[in-house]
Amino acid sequence: MGLIANLPKFWDLFKEGEALNNAAAWKNRLVAINGVVAFIGTALLIFKAYGFDLELDDDTIHNLAGGVVALVGAVNAVMHVVANKDVGLSSNSGTANGN
C-alpha cells in the first residue's frame, strides 16, 4: 500500500520548482548506474571479440542493447526532471510566461 499512497507525491516531483529532498545523492546513484551499464556493455563486446562464447546470437545482443539503452534513457530523463527544481511541468495555467 505504501507505493500506491506515495504515487501522488511522485507525480508532484514533475512540477517546476519541485525536486527530491536529496537530489545530489540520487544524481550520484544515476551516474554510477550509467557507468555500470556502460562497463557491462563494453565487457560483453570485448568478450565476444576475443572469442568467448556468450551463446547469444547478434540479433539477441542487439535487442538487449536496444532495450537497455531505452530503459536507461527513460530513467535518465525522469531523474533529470525529478532531481532538478529548475525543470519540470509548469504549475501555472499552461502559458510559458504566466500570461
N, C-alpha and C positions, 0 to 999 in steps of 0.2 A: 504493500500500500504506500510505502514511502516514496517510491518512484512516481506513482500517479499523483500524489499530493504535491510533489515538488515540480511537476511539469509546468504549471503556470509561471513559477519563478524562473525556470529555464527559458521560457519564451520571452519573458521580460528582459533578459540579457541581450536580446537582439535590438532593443531600443537604443537610440542615440543617447549617450550620457550614462548608460549602464555598463557595468563590467563585473567580472568575477572579483571577489574580495582579494585573492592572492594571485593576481594576473601574472606576475613575474614567474612564479613557480609553475603555473600552467604553461607559459610560453617556453620555459626551460625544458619541461617534460616533452613538449611538442618537438623541440629541436632535437632532443635525444631520440625520440621515436623516428624522426626523419632520418637521422644518422644510422640507426639500426636497420631500417628498411633499405637504405642505400647500400649499406655494407652487405646485407644478405643477398641483395640482387647482384652486386658485383661478385661476391663469392661464388654464387651459382654459375655465373658466366665463366669465371676463371676455372672452376672445377670442370665444367663441360669442355672448355678449350683444351685442357690438359688431359682429356680422355677419361675422366671419372664418369662412371656410368650412373646417371641420375634416374634412369628408367622413365624419363619423361620425353615425349616427342616435342618437336619445335612448336607445334600448334598449342599444346598444353602449356608450355612455358610462356608463350606469347599471351595466351588468355589469362594466365595467372598474373603476369606482369601488368597487363592492362587493368585487371581488377584491382590490384594493389595500388596502381597509380591513381585510379578513380577514387578509391577509398581514402587514400592519403590526401588527395586534392580536396575532397569534400571536408574531411576533418580539419585540414589547414584553413579552409575558408570559414568554417564555423568558429574555430578557435580564434581566428583573427578578429572576427566581429565580437565575440563574447568576452574577449580579454582586452579590449581597447575601447575606452569611453568616447573616443573621437569619431568612431564609425558606428553605423547601425541604421536602423529604420527611424525615420523622423517621427517624433511623437506629436507633431502639430497636425493640422488639417490636411497635410499632403503636399503643401507647396514648399518649394525649395527654400525660400527666404522667409517663410512665415507670413507672407502677404496673402 
